[in-house]
């Protein structure tokens, strides 16, 4: 798989990104994108959000990203690298 590309969307009142967008990590989903809300604010209807280390080039997100109900992928993003649970 090619190196992941990350996009940060929107900004909160303090200039921090609201969303992280990245390529779907489920095999067989070429071109699909995933989007998660970044803390400290919750920006989506279900209230889930993830902590981000501030690194735009090689982000670390905690806790794990669980898209099992959407695309079936569950894993981690650490130092810009994805790994599957």
Secondary structure as GFF3:
##gff-version 3
##sequence-region A 1 85
A	DSSP	beta_strand	6	11	.	.	.	ID=ss1
A	DSSP	beta_strand	17	23	.	.	.	ID=ss2
A	DSSP	beta_strand	33	37	.	.	.	ID=ss3
A	DSSP	beta_strand	51	52	.	.	.	ID=ss4
A	DSSP	beta_strand	61	67	.	.	.	ID=ss5
A	DSSP	beta_strand	73	78	.	.	.	ID=ss6
A	DSSP	beta_strand	81	84	.	.	.	ID=ss7
###
